[in-house]
Amino acid sequence: MFAPKSVAVVGVSPTAGAFGSRTLAILEQAKFAGPIYPVNAKYDRIGERQCYPSIKALPETPDCVIIAVPREAVEPIVVECAERRVGGIIIYSSGYSETGKSDREKQQARLVQISRESGVRILGPNCIGALNYKNGFHATFAAVPDASLPTSRPDAIGLVSQSGALGFALSQAIEHGISFSHVLACGNACDVDVADEISYLADDPNCKVIACVFEGMSNPSRIIEAAEIAHVANKPVIIYKMATGEQGAAAAMSHTGSLAGSNAAYRAAFKRVGIIVVDNFEALIETAAFFGKASRPKAPGVAVVATSGGACIMAADKAELYNVQLPQPVAKTREVLERVVPEFGSPKNPCDVTAQVLGSPESLHACVDALMSDDTFGALVVPQPLAYAIATARLKIFSESAKRYNKIACAVWLTEWMEGPGAIETELDPHVAMFRSMDRCFATLAAWNEREQWMRAQPRKLARASGTEAAQTAAKLLDSAENNILTEREAKKVLSAYGIPVVDEELVQSADDAVTAANGMGYPVAMKVESPDLPHKTEAGVIRLNLKTEAEVRSAYEAVMANAKGVSPPPKINGVLVQPMIPAGTEIMVGAKVDPLFGPLIVVGLGGILVELLKDTVLDLAPVNHDEALAMLGRLKGKAVLAGFRGSEPVNLDNLANIVCRLSELVADQKERISELDVNPLICSGERIIAVDALIVTQHS
C-alpha cells in the first residue's frame, strides 16, 4: 500500500479537477516509476494512457488501488479488489461513519468485513491519501510540494496524521528544507490506523524519526505497542495530541476519578513507552527534525554561545524553565573563552562573544570548538539574531564542530525574516538543528535528555513491594463488602492487607462510648460518622478534629450525628469512628482508578481538602516500580514541601514511594473489582507515614 510497484486509479476522467485525474497527474509529476493504470469503464484512453473498464480487466494485479469515486460506487470496487487480491486499497470517498448516520456506519462496517475476509488492507475511507518520497508514490488529490525539492535524506521524518489536512500542511515544511520519507493519513481508519502506520515506519529504512498528529483511539494499547516496535528499531516517536479536553469527571466518586482524565492517562502511557509529547502543533516538525539529526546525548549539559547578551539571558531563562542544565565549562575550556572573549563580553556559560566576532570570526570558531570539545556539554545552542550572509558563513563553523565531536548544534532563528539567508541551509545541514523559538529549543533539549534517562532505564524492572498473599486477602474483603462504596473502616482493612500503615480506630454507637474510646486511646482524637452513603465526609460536615476533652467529644458526637441525619436522602449510619489525632505533617493524596481505555492508573498529589483545587497531581500506569514512584513525587509542583518546609521535618521519600508502589499493586491486582480508590490524606512526617482516611469504590453494585 505505501511502497507499491504498480498502482491503479479508479475514477480517472478527462476532467482535470476530478480527484482521480488530479491523482494521476500528481503521480506523473512525482515520477512514480511503476505502471499506473487508469480505471473508468466510460473511456478507452485518458490522455496518452490506456484506460481499463475494471480492476478485473487490468493486465496485472496492482499493488495498490486508489478509489476516487462517489461513496455509492465504492463497495463493488472494493469487492472486485478483494477478489483479485490486490495489495492494498486507498479510499478517498467521504460520507461514511464521520457523518454519524447509522446507515453510513453500516456501509463502512461492510468495507471492514470485506477487508477482514480477504486480507486486503484498506486505508480510509474519507482519506486524503499517502506520500512516499523515496519512490514517488504520491497517492493524493491534494496539492503537494514540488517533487524536485530535496527530501528523503538520512534524517528523514516519517509523518503520520489522523487529520489529513493537518498532516499535509506540515509536509509543506519541505519547502524550507525539512526532509520527509513519508506522509501518511488514515481518514476514518476503518482498517489501517495510526498505530499500523507508526509500526510500518518503524520498519522502513528510509525513516529516521516518526512524527504523529494524534487525536485518540478506542484501543490505545495499539499505539503503545507500535511505539514499542519503534523503540526496538531505535526510532524516536514524537506526538502532538489533540482533543485534550476532559469529559466524564463530574460523575466520578473519588478525587482520583475527577483528576485522572483521559489526556493525563494518554500522557502517562506515552511516557511509559518513551514517546515524546509536544504541547503545540507548531513544535512537532522542529522537534522531529532535531531527533532526526541528533544522536544520543553524550552529557546532559548544554552550552550557549551568542553574539548578543540579550540572547544569552533569554537562553538562560528558558533553560531554567525546562530544567535544562547550563553548567560552567571545565578549566581548559574556560581558558580559551577568557583568552578570546573581550572584557565586555562573558567568558562563561552562556557565553557572550559580543559583536566583536564580526571583525575576528576566528574568535567565534575558537569558542564554539572549545565548548563542543568539552565533555560537560552534549549540545550547543547558537542564537541567530540576523538573517544575512553572515548566518550562512557561521553555519559552517557550527556544523564542522558538531560533526567533529559527534554532537548537535541548535540554531535558534531569532530574526523575523523566517526564510532569510541561512535558513534553508541550516535546515539542510545534518549537524545543526533549526528552531524558530528559544522556548521550543529548550523544550526539545529537555525532552532529549528525558528520553535518554528513559533509554538507560530499559528494560523496565518491576519488583513487587507487597506480599503475594495481599491480593487474595484483599479480594476476599472486597467481595464480601455489602455496598459498592466501602466504608472508611472497610477500605483501610484492604489497605492493611497490602502493608499500608493506617490509623487505629474504634466504632461507637453513643456519646458515652465515644468518651470511653477517647480516654482509652488518649487525647486529642478525631471523630467521623461511618456511612457508605457519605463518601465525602468533609462536605457532609460529619468530621470533627483535634478534640481534647470529654466535653468536646460529647459535643462533637451530637453534632456529627445531627449533620448526618440531616442529609437527604437519609444515609445508612453504622456509627461514629473515634481515632487518635495524628500530629500534623505534609498531607499527600494517593489514588487509583481503573480506566476503560488504559486499565489501572495511580495518582499522587498534595492532599487534604485542596487536592482538586490545586490539581498538583502526577499520574502513571499501575503498577509502578520504586524508581517510577520516586519520579512521580519528584514531578509534583509542590515537591519542596516533602523536603521540609518552614521547619517541618523532611518526608522519607523512599518510604512514601514504597506506599505508592503498594497502592499501585493493589489497583493492578484488583482491577476487576475496584473502580476508584482514594487515600486522602496520607499524613507524612519524617519516617512516620500513615493513612487517616480512605475511599474505595468497587465495580459491583
TITINU-612451 format. One record per residue (C-alpha): residue in one letter; x, y, z. Coordinates in nm, 2 decimals, decimal comma, padded with zeros to 4 digits. Layout:
N
A:X:Y:Z
...
This chain:
701
M:00,00:00,00:00,00
F:00,27:00,25:00,09
A:00,56:00,13:-00,13
P:00,38:-00,02:-00,44
K:00,55:-00,11:-00,76
S:00,22:-00,07:-00,95
V:-00,09:00,13:-00,89
A:-00,44:00,16:-01,03
V:-00,65:00,48:-01,00
V:-01,03:00,42:-01,02
G:-01,23:00,72:-01,12
V:-00,99:00,89:-01,36
S:-01,16:01,11:-01,62
P:-01,08:01,38:-01,87
T:-01,20:01,64:-01,61
A:-00,87:01,78:-01,48
G:-01,01:01,88:-01,14
A:-01,16:01,54:-01,06
F:-00,99:01,36:-00,77
G:-00,89:01,07:-00,99
S:-00,75:01,29:-01,26
R:-00,56:01,50:-01,00
T:-00,41:01,18:-00,85
L:-00,29:01,06:-01,19
A:-00,13:01,40:-01,26
I:00,04:01,41:-00,92
L:00,18:01,06:-00,96
E:00,32:01,15:-01,30
Q:00,47:01,48:-01,17
A:00,64:01,28:-00,89
K:00,78:01,04:-01,15
F:00,64:00,73:-01,00
A:00,84:00,46:-01,17
G:00,59:00,17:-01,18
P:00,29:00,11:-01,41
I:-00,01:00,34:-01,35
Y:-00,34:00,20:-01,47
P:-00,64:00,45:-01,51
V:-00,97:00,27:-01,45
N:-01,30:00,40:-01,58
A:-01,55:00,20:-01,79
K:-01,66:00,52:-01,97
Y:-01,33:00,58:-02,15
D:-01,08:00,38:-02,36
R:-00,80:00,63:-02,31
I:-00,71:00,91:-02,07
G:-00,46:01,13:-02,23
E:-00,18:00,91:-02,36
R:-00,27:00,62:-02,13
Q:-00,49:00,33:-02,19
C:-00,80:00,33:-01,96
Y:-00,94:00,00:-01,83
P:-01,30:-00,07:-01,76
S:-01,24:-00,25:-01,43
I:-00,99:-00,40:-01,19
K:-01,06:-00,74:-01,34
A:-00,96:-00,61:-01,68
L:-00,61:-00,50:-01,57
P:-00,31:-00,68:-01,73
E:-00,16:-00,74:-01,38
T:-00,28:-00,73:-01,02
P:-00,18:-00,39:-00,89
D:00,00:-00,35:-00,56
C:-00,23:-00,05:-00,47
V:-00,57:00,06:-00,59
I:-00,68:00,42:-00,53
I:-01,05:00,46:-00,53
A:-01,17:00,81:-00,63
V:-01,54:00,76:-00,70
P:-01,86:00,86:-00,51
R:-01,94:00,66:-00,20
E:-02,23:00,48:-00,36
A:-01,99:00,32:-00,62
V:-01,72:00,22:-00,37
E:-01,83:-00,12:-00,23
P:-01,85:-00,31:-00,56
I:-01,50:-00,19:-00,65
V:-01,37:-00,30:-00,31
V:-01,52:-00,64:-00,36
E:-01,35:-00,66:-00,70
C:-01,02:-00,56:-00,55
A:-01,06:-00,83:-00,28
E:-01,14:-01,10:-00,54
R:-00,82:-01,01:-00,73
R:-00,62:-00,99:-00,41
V:-00,47:-00,65:-00,47
G:-00,20:-00,54:-00,23
G:-00,40:-00,26:-00,07
I:-00,68:-00,01:-00,12
I:-00,69:00,37:-00,06
I:-01,04:00,52:-00,05
Y:-01,08:00,89:-00,08
S:-01,46:00,88:-00,07
S:-01,64:01,05:00,22
G:-01,98:01,03:00,38
Y:-01,93:00,72:00,59
S:-01,91:00,69:00,97
E:-01,79:01,05:01,00
T:-02,15:01,16:00,93
G:-02,28:00,98:01,24
K:-02,56:00,82:01,04
S:-02,63:00,46:01,12
D:-02,67:00,35:00,75
R:-02,34:00,51:00,66
E:-02,17:00,34:00,96
K:-02,31:00,01:00,83
Q:-02,16:00,08:00,48
Q:-01,82:00,14:00,64
A:-01,86:-00,18:00,85
R:-01,91:-00,38:00,53
L:-01,58:-00,24:00,40
V:-01,42:-00,37:00,71
Q:-01,58:-00,71:00,67
I:-01,45:-00,74:00,32
S:-01,10:-00,65:00,43
R:-01,11:-00,90:00,72
E:-01,24:-01,18:00,50
S:-01,00:-01,12:00,21
G:-00,69:-01,00:00,39
V:-00,67:-00,69:00,16
R:-00,59:-00,39:00,37
I:-00,79:-00,06:00,34
L:-00,67:00,29:00,41
G:-00,97:00,53:00,46
P:-01,24:00,60:00,37
N:-01,26:00,97:00,39
C:-00,88:00,98:00,33
I:-00,66:01,24:00,18
G:-00,40:00,97:00,08
A:-00,04:00,89:00,14
L:00,30:01,01:00,02
N:00,62:00,81:-00,02
Y:00,90:01,04:-00,11
K:01,15:00,76:-00,18
N:00,97:00,61:-00,47
G:00,75:00,89:-00,59
F:00,43:00,73:-00,48
H:00,22:01,04:-00,42
A:-00,13:00,89:-00,38
T:-00,34:01,20:-00,32
F:-00,57:01,45:-00,48
A:-00,43:01,74:-00,26
A:-00,16:01,98:-00,36
V:00,19:01,86:-00,27
P:00,53:02,02:-00,26
D:00,74:02,03:-00,58
A:00,88:01,68:-00,63
S:01,21:01,82:-00,73
L:01,28:01,96:-00,38
P:01,55:01,77:-00,19
T:01,40:01,52:00,05
S:01,44:01,16:00,18
R:01,78:01,24:00,35
P:01,92:01,02:00,62
D:01,75:01,24:00,88
A:01,41:01,20:00,71
I:01,09:01,22:00,91
G:00,80:00,98:00,87
L:00,49:01,18:00,94
V:00,16:01,02:01,04
S:-00,16:01,22:01,09
Q:-00,51:01,13:01,19
S:-00,60:01,46:01,03
G:-00,51:01,45:00,66
A:-00,53:01,83:00,61
L:-00,30:01,90:00,91
G:-00,06:01,63:00,80
F:-00,03:01,77:00,45
A:00,00:02,12:00,59
L:00,30:02,00:00,79
S:00,45:01,83:00,48
Q:00,50:02,18:00,33
A:00,80:02,21:00,56
I:00,98:02,05:00,27
E:00,97:02,40:00,11
H:01,21:02,53:00,38
G:01,44:02,23:00,39
I:01,28:01,96:00,61
S:01,33:01,60:00,49
F:01,04:01,35:00,49
S:01,03:00,99:00,40
H:00,65:00,96:00,41
V:00,33:01,15:00,49
L:00,06:00,90:00,59
A:-00,30:00,99:00,67
C:-00,56:00,74:00,78
G:-00,90:00,91:00,73
N:-01,17:00,71:00,91
A:-00,92:00,43:00,98
C:-01,18:00,16:00,92
D:-00,88:-00,09:00,88
V:-00,53:00,06:00,87
D:-00,49:00,31:01,15
V:-00,23:00,54:01,30
A:-00,08:00,26:01,50
D:-00,03:00,05:01,19
E:00,13:00,34:01,02
I:00,38:00,40:01,30
S:00,46:00,03:01,31
Y:00,52:00,04:00,93
L:00,75:00,34:00,95
A:00,94:00,17:01,23
D:01,04:-00,10:00,98
D:01,11:00,14:00,69
P:01,48:00,20:00,65
N:01,42:00,54:00,48
C:01,26:00,69:00,80
K:01,48:00,81:01,09
V:01,22:00,95:01,32
I:00,84:00,93:01,34
A:00,61:01,23:01,40
C:00,24:01,19:01,46
V:-00,06:01,42:01,48
F:-00,29:01,22:01,71
E:-00,65:01,26:01,82
G:-00,73:00,94:02,00
M:-00,81:00,57:01,96
S:-01,08:00,33:02,10
N:-00,79:00,09:02,17
P:-00,49:00,30:02,27
S:-00,29:-00,02:02,36
R:-00,23:-00,04:01,98
I:-00,03:00,28:01,96
I:00,16:00,18:02,27
E:00,25:-00,15:02,10
A:00,35:00,05:01,79
A:00,58:00,27:02,00
E:00,75:-00,03:02,15
I:00,81:-00,16:01,79
A:00,96:00,18:01,71
H:01,18:00,16:02,02
V:01,32:-00,17:01,91
A:01,40:-00,01:01,57
N:01,57:00,28:01,76
K:01,33:00,53:01,61
P:01,20:00,82:01,84
V:00,83:00,88:01,82
I:00,71:01,24:01,87
I:00,34:01,30:01,91
Y:00,12:01,61:01,92
K:-00,20:01,51:02,08
M:-00,52:01,70:02,00
A:-00,86:01,66:02,18
T:-00,71:01,71:02,53
G:-01,03:01,82:02,70
E:-01,15:01,60:02,98
Q:-01,50:01,46:03,00
G:-01,69:01,25:03,25
A:-01,50:01,38:03,55
A:-01,82:01,52:03,71
A:-01,96:01,17:03,76
A:-01,65:01,05:03,95
M:-01,69:00,95:04,31
S:-01,33:01,00:04,42
H:-01,08:01,28:04,39
T:-00,88:01,04:04,17
G:-01,17:00,99:03,94
S:-01,21:01,36:03,88
L:-00,84:01,42:03,83
A:-00,73:01,12:03,62
G:-00,88:01,23:03,29
S:-00,81:01,06:02,95
N:-00,55:01,31:02,84
A:-00,35:01,26:03,16
A:-00,37:00,88:03,10
Y:-00,25:00,92:02,74
R:00,05:01,12:02,86
A:00,13:00,86:03,12
A:00,11:00,58:02,87
F:00,32:00,78:02,62
K:00,58:00,84:02,89
R:00,59:00,48:02,98
V:00,70:00,37:02,63
G:00,93:00,67:02,56
I:00,71:00,87:02,33
I:00,80:01,24:02,32
V:00,49:01,46:02,36
V:00,49:01,82:02,23
D:00,22:02,06:02,35
N:00,19:02,26:02,04
F:00,12:02,17:01,68
E:00,39:02,42:01,57
A:00,66:02,23:01,77
L:00,60:01,89:01,61
I:00,82:01,91:01,30
E:01,10:02,11:01,46
T:01,12:01,86:01,74
A:01,12:01,56:01,50
A:01,38:01,73:01,28
F:01,61:01,77:01,59
F:01,57:01,40:01,68
G:01,64:01,31:01,32
K:01,97:01,48:01,33
A:02,08:01,43:01,69
S:02,24:01,12:01,83
R:02,20:01,02:02,19
P:02,33:01,29:02,43
K:02,69:01,25:02,55
A:02,61:01,47:02,85
P:02,30:01,64:02,99
G:02,47:01,98:03,00
V:02,41:02,24:02,73
A:02,63:02,53:02,63
V:02,52:02,86:02,48
V:02,73:03,09:02,27
A:02,58:03,41:02,12
T:02,68:03,75:01,98
S:02,40:03,91:02,19
G:02,39:03,94:02,57
G:02,01:03,95:02,54
A:02,00:03,62:02,36
C:02,22:03,47:02,64
I:01,97:03,59:02,90
M:01,68:03,46:02,70
A:01,85:03,12:02,67
A:01,92:03,11:03,05
D:01,56:03,19:03,12
K:01,43:02,90:02,90
A:01,69:02,66:03,03
E:01,57:02,73:03,39
L:01,20:02,69:03,28
Y:01,26:02,35:03,13
N:01,52:02,24:03,39
V:01,80:02,21:03,13
Q:02,14:02,23:03,29
L:02,38:02,51:03,18
P:02,69:02,40:03,37
Q:03,01:02,60:03,36
P:03,29:02,48:03,14
V:03,60:02,30:03,27
A:03,92:02,49:03,32
K:04,07:02,41:02,98
T:03,76:02,54:02,80
R:03,74:02,85:03,03
E:04,10:02,94:02,94
V:04,01:02,95:02,57
L:03,70:03,16:02,64
E:03,88:03,41:02,86
R:04,16:03,45:02,60
V:03,93:03,53:02,31
V:03,62:03,69:02,46
P:03,66:04,07:02,51
E:03,63:04,21:02,87
F:03,28:04,35:02,79
G:03,17:04,00:02,69
S:03,11:03,70:02,91
P:03,36:03,41:02,90
K:03,13:03,16:03,07
N:02,81:02,97:03,00
P:02,61:03,13:02,85
C:02,90:03,28:02,65
D:02,85:03,62:02,51
V:03,12:03,66:02,24
T:02,98:04,01:02,15
A:02,96:04,16:01,81
Q:03,34:04,18:01,80
V:03,34:03,85:01,62
L:03,24:04,05:01,31
G:03,60:04,17:01,29
S:03,76:03,84:01,41
P:03,55:03,54:01,30
E:03,82:03,31:01,43
S:03,73:03,40:01,79
L:03,38:03,26:01,73
H:03,53:02,95:01,59
A:03,76:02,91:01,89
C:03,48:02,95:02,14
V:03,25:02,71:01,95
D:03,52:02,45:01,92
A:03,62:02,47:02,28
L:03,27:02,43:02,41
M:03,19:02,15:02,17
S:03,51:01,96:02,28
D:03,41:02,00:02,65
D:03,27:01,67:02,78
T:03,05:01,87:03,01
F:02,82:01,95:02,72
G:02,61:01,73:02,49
A:02,47:02,02:02,28
L:02,55:02,37:02,18
V:02,28:02,64:02,14
V:02,37:02,92:01,90
P:02,11:03,20:01,88
Q:02,10:03,36:01,53
P:01,97:03,72:01,55
L:02,03:03,82:01,19
A:01,95:03,65:00,86
Y:02,21:03,79:00,63
A:02,50:03,62:00,45
I:02,68:03,61:00,79
A:02,43:03,35:00,91
T:02,53:03,12:00,63
A:02,90:03,18:00,70
R:02,86:03,10:01,07
L:02,67:02,78:00,99
K:02,99:02,62:00,86
I:03,16:02,69:01,20
F:02,88:02,53:01,40
S:02,84:02,23:01,16
E:03,21:02,14:01,14
S:03,25:02,14:01,52
A:02,93:01,94:01,57
K:03,05:01,69:01,32
R:03,40:01,67:01,47
Y:03,27:01,59:01,82
N:02,96:01,40:01,72
K:02,73:01,64:01,90
I:02,44:01,86:01,79
A:02,43:02,23:01,74
C:02,09:02,41:01,78
A:02,05:02,73:01,58
V:01,77:02,94:01,72
W:01,64:03,17:01,45
L:01,56:03,49:01,64
T:01,51:03,71:01,33
E:01,16:03,76:01,19
W:01,30:03,71:00,84
M:01,19:03,35:00,87
E:01,32:03,23:00,53
G:01,61:03,47:00,51
P:01,96:03,38:00,40
G:02,10:03,09:00,60
A:01,76:02,95:00,70
I:01,72:02,67:00,44
E:02,09:02,60:00,46
T:02,06:02,54:00,83
E:01,76:02,30:00,78
L:01,96:02,11:00,52
D:02,27:02,08:00,74
P:02,28:01,73:00,90
H:02,47:01,85:01,22
V:02,27:02,17:01,30
A:01,90:02,16:01,42
M:01,69:02,47:01,34
F:01,45:02,62:01,59
R:01,23:02,93:01,53
S:01,17:02,97:01,91
M:01,41:02,97:02,21
D:01,12:02,81:02,40
R:01,09:02,52:02,16
C:01,47:02,47:02,15
F:01,50:02,42:02,53
A:01,17:02,22:02,55
T:01,32:01,98:02,29
L:01,66:01,96:02,47
A:01,47:01,87:02,79
A:01,28:01,60:02,60
W:01,61:01,47:02,46
N:01,77:01,43:02,80
E:01,45:01,29:02,94
R:01,44:01,03:02,67
E:01,80:00,94:02,74
Q:01,71:00,87:03,10
W:01,42:00,65:02,98
M:01,65:00,47:02,74
R:01,90:00,40:03,02
A:01,62:00,26:03,24
Q:01,52:00,00:02,98
P:01,43:-00,28:03,01
R:01,19:-00,18:03,28
K:01,22:-00,38:03,60
L:00,92:-00,44:03,83
A:00,98:-00,59:04,17
R:00,67:-00,65:04,39
A:00,66:-00,44:04,71
S:00,37:-00,62:04,88
G:00,35:-00,99:04,96
T:00,19:-01,24:04,73
E:-00,09:-01,31:04,98
A:-00,20:-00,95:04,98
A:-00,41:-00,99:04,66
Q:-00,60:-01,29:04,79
T:-00,68:-01,13:05,13
A:-00,79:-00,80:04,97
A:-01,00:-00,99:04,71
K:-01,20:-01,16:04,99
L:-01,25:-00,83:05,17
L:-01,38:-00,66:04,85
D:-01,60:-00,95:04,75
S:-01,76:-00,95:05,10
A:-01,84:-00,58:05,10
E:-02,22:-00,51:05,12
N:-02,20:-00,19:04,92
N:-02,00:-00,07:04,62
I:-01,88:00,22:04,82
L:-01,67:00,08:05,11
T:-01,68:00,25:05,45
E:-01,35:00,40:05,56
R:-01,30:00,11:05,81
E:-01,36:-00,15:05,53
A:-01,13:00,04:05,29
K:-00,85:00,06:05,55
K:-00,87:-00,31:05,60
V:-00,80:-00,36:05,23
L:-00,50:-00,11:05,26
S:-00,37:-00,31:05,56
A:-00,36:-00,63:05,35
Y:-00,11:-00,45:05,13
G:00,11:-00,34:05,42
I:00,00:00,02:05,41
P:00,00:00,18:05,76
V:-00,34:00,31:05,87
V:-00,47:00,49:06,18
D:-00,62:00,29:06,46
E:-00,99:00,34:06,53
E:-01,29:00,23:06,72
L:-01,66:00,23:06,61
V:-01,90:00,36:06,87
Q:-02,28:00,40:06,89
S:-02,31:00,66:07,16
A:-02,15:00,97:07,31
D:-02,06:00,77:07,63
D:-01,89:00,50:07,42
A:-01,71:00,78:07,23
V:-01,57:00,92:07,56
T:-01,46:00,57:07,67
A:-01,28:00,51:07,34
A:-01,11:00,85:07,35
N:-01,00:00,80:07,71
G:-00,86:00,46:07,61
M:-00,65:00,59:07,32
G:-00,56:00,93:07,46
Y:-00,63:01,28:07,35
P:-00,65:01,45:07,12
V:-00,89:01,25:06,90
A:-01,07:01,27:06,57
M:-01,44:01,16:06,51
K:-01,61:01,07:06,19
V:-01,95:00,93:06,10
E:-01,92:00,59:05,93
S:-02,17:00,56:05,64
P:-02,14:00,40:05,30
D:-02,37:00,68:05,18
L:-02,13:00,96:05,28
P:-01,81:00,91:05,09
H:-01,70:01,27:05,12
K:-01,73:01,33:05,49
T:-01,59:01,69:05,49
E:-01,86:01,82:05,26
A:-02,12:01,65:05,47
G:-02,00:01,81:05,79
V:-01,95:01,47:05,97
I:-01,59:01,51:06,08
R:-01,45:01,68:06,39
L:-01,08:01,70:06,46
N:-00,84:01,77:06,74
L:-01,09:01,70:07,03
K:-00,90:01,74:07,36
T:-01,16:01,68:07,64
E:-01,45:01,46:07,72
A:-01,69:01,75:07,68
E:-01,56:01,82:07,33
V:-01,60:01,46:07,24
R:-01,97:01,45:07,36
S:-02,04:01,77:07,18
A:-01,88:01,65:06,86
Y:-02,07:01,32:06,87
E:-02,40:01,50:06,89
A:-02,30:01,75:06,62
V:-02,18:01,50:06,36
M:-02,48:01,27:06,41
A:-02,71:01,56:06,37
N:-02,54:01,66:06,05
A:-02,55:01,31:05,91
K:-02,92:01,27:05,99
G:-02,99:01,60:05,82
V:-02,86:01,46:05,48
S:-03,13:01,39:05,22
P:-03,20:01,11:05,14
P:-03,12:00,98:05,49
P:-02,79:00,78:05,48
K:-02,73:00,45:05,64
I:-02,53:00,52:05,96
N:-02,31:00,25:06,11
G:-02,19:00,47:06,40
V:-01,90:00,70:06,47
L:-01,53:00,63:06,43
V:-01,30:00,75:06,71
Q:-00,94:00,78:06,61
P:-00,63:00,92:06,77
M:-00,54:01,25:06,62
I:-00,23:01,21:06,41
P:00,02:01,50:06,46
A:00,04:01,75:06,17
G:00,26:01,67:05,87
T:00,27:01,70:05,50
E:-00,06:01,57:05,35
I:-00,04:01,36:05,04
M:-00,31:01,21:04,84
V:-00,25:00,88:04,66
G:-00,54:00,75:04,45
A:-00,61:00,49:04,18
K:-00,86:00,44:03,91
V:-00,94:00,16:03,65
D:-00,97:00,35:03,32
P:-01,18:00,19:03,05
L:-00,91:00,25:02,79
F:-00,58:00,22:02,99
G:-00,67:00,00:03,28
P:-00,53:00,06:03,63
L:-00,38:00,41:03,69
I:-00,21:00,55:04,00
V:-00,22:00,92:04,10
V:-00,02:01,11:04,36
G:-00,07:01,47:04,47
L:-00,07:01,72:04,75
G:-00,35:01,60:04,97
G:-00,62:01,72:05,21
I:-00,92:01,93:05,11
L:-00,73:02,13:04,84
V:-00,64:01,84:04,62
E:-00,90:01,92:04,35
L:-00,85:02,29:04,38
L:-00,47:02,28:04,34
K:-00,47:01,99:04,10
D:-00,10:01,93:04,17
T:-00,11:01,57:04,07
V:00,10:01,32:03,87
L:-00,04:01,01:03,71
D:00,11:00,69:03,58
L:00,01:00,34:03,47
A:-00,02:00,09:03,75
P:00,18:-00,09:03,88
V:00,48:00,13:03,92
N:00,83:00,04:04,04
H:01,02:00,22:04,32
D:01,21:00,45:04,08
E:00,89:00,54:03,90
A:00,71:00,62:04,22
L:01,00:00,84:04,33
A:00,99:01,01:03,99
M:00,62:01,08:04,03
L:00,68:01,25:04,36
G:00,96:01,45:04,20
R:00,73:01,58:03,93
L:00,49:01,74:04,18
K:00,50:02,12:04,16
G:00,48:02,13:04,54
K:00,76:01,87:04,59
A:00,95:02,12:04,81
V:00,72:02,05:05,10
L:00,84:01,69:05,10
A:01,19:01,81:05,16
G:01,09:02,00:05,47
F:00,93:02,35:05,45
R:00,95:02,62:05,71
G:01,08:02,39:05,98
S:00,87:02,08:05,90
E:01,05:01,75:05,91
P:01,16:01,61:05,57
V:00,95:01,32:05,45
N:01,12:00,99:05,40
L:01,07:00,97:05,02
D:01,17:00,60:05,00
N:00,90:00,51:05,25
L:00,64:00,72:05,07
A:00,74:00,57:04,73
N:00,70:00,23:04,88
I:00,35:00,31:04,98
V:00,28:00,44:04,63
C:00,41:00,11:04,49
R:00,19:-00,09:04,72
L:-00,12:00,11:04,63
S:-00,04:00,07:04,26
E:-00,02:-00,31:04,31
L:-00,35:-00,30:04,49
V:-00,53:-00,14:04,20
A:-00,35:-00,36:03,94
D:-00,43:-00,68:04,13
Q:-00,79:-00,58:04,19
K:-00,86:-00,42:03,86
E:-01,17:-00,64:03,80
R:-01,31:-00,53:04,14
I:-01,21:-00,17:04,21
S:-01,33:00,13:04,01
E:-01,18:00,41:04,22
L:-00,96:00,44:04,52
D:-00,85:00,74:04,74
V:-00,61:00,75:05,03
N:-00,65:01,12:05,14
P:-00,47:01,22:05,33
L:-00,15:01,03:05,40
I:00,00:01,23:05,68
C:00,38:01,23:05,63
S:00,64:01,35:05,88
G:00,99:01,21:05,87
E:00,97:00,83:05,90
R:00,61:00,83:06,00
I:00,36:00,79:05,71
I:00,01:00,69:05,80
A:-00,33:00,68:05,61
V:-00,60:00,86:05,81
D:-00,88:00,83:05,56
A:-00,96:00,60:05,26
L:-01,23:00,56:05,00
I:-01,28:00,26:04,77
V:-01,55:00,23:04,51
T:-01,60:-00,12:04,37
Q:-01,73:-00,22:04,03
H:-02,02:-00,43:04,16
S:-02,35:-00,28:04,28
